[in-house]
């Protein structure tokens, strides 16, 4: 009988090793989604997450227009000042255009 109890206990712990990581992962995901949805107090579930995702995407768009484009233009002006690189850069740019 002791052999059967050991076997049952072994199966139980193997089951725990299988179930606990899955359950904790689901629990952490649910808590994270609830936290993100609770940042904006809107009574419709899920809308807070969508608003946050849209806002972050829009800020990334604005950053690419107002930050990245001026930096690119600054580097381009620097390339135009260097004599040999100027010829190479404009040739490649015209070829790709």
N, C-alpha and C positions, 0 to 999 in steps of 0.2 A: 504494500500500500504506500509506503514512503516513496517508492519509485514513481508511482502515479502522481503523487503530490508534487514531486520535483519537476516532473514533466509538465504538469499543469502550470506550475509557477514559471517555468522556462517559456512556455507558450504565452503566458500573460505578459512577461517582460518583453518578449519579442513583439507582441502586439502593441505594447506601449511605445517601443522604439519606432514602430511604423506609424502610429496614429499621432503621437505628440508633435513631431515636427510639422505635419500637415495642419493640425489643429492650431498650433501657434502661428503659423504663417497666415492662415485665414483670419485669425483673431487680430493680428497686427495690421493686416490690410483693411479690415473692417474699421478698426480704431482710427487708422490714418484717414480713411475716407470720411468718417464721421467728424474728425477734427477739421479737415479741409472744408467740409460742407458747413460746419458750424462757425467758420470765420466770418461769413456774411450771414446775418440773421434773416434769411428768407424762408418763408414757411414751406416752399415746395422743395422736396428732397432732390438733391442732385444739381439744382440750379446754381448753388454756390460754387461747386467745383467747376462747372462750365464757365461761369463768369470769371473765376480765377484763371483758368486755362486761356480764355480769350484775352484777358487783360495782359497776361505774361506774353502771349504771342504778339499782341499789338505793341507792347513795349519793345519787344525784339525787333519788330518791323521799324518802329521809330528810331531805334538805336542804329539799325543798319542804314537808314537814310541820313540821319543827322551826325552820326559819329563815324561810320565806316567810309562813307563817300568822301567827306573832307580829308580823312587820313589817306585814302587812295589818291585823291588829287594832290595832296602834299608830296607823296612819294613820286607821283608822276612828274611833278615840277622839278623834283630833285634829279630824276633821270634825264630830263631835258637839259640840265645844266652841264652834265658830264659829256664831253665831246664824242667819244667812241660809242659809249653806251646809248647816247641819244640816237645815233644812226641805227643801231641794232634794235633798240626798243621800238622806234617808230616804224621800222620795216616789218617787224613781227606783228605789231599792232595793226598795220595796214593789211598785212596778209590775212590775219584772222578776221578782219572786218569784211 
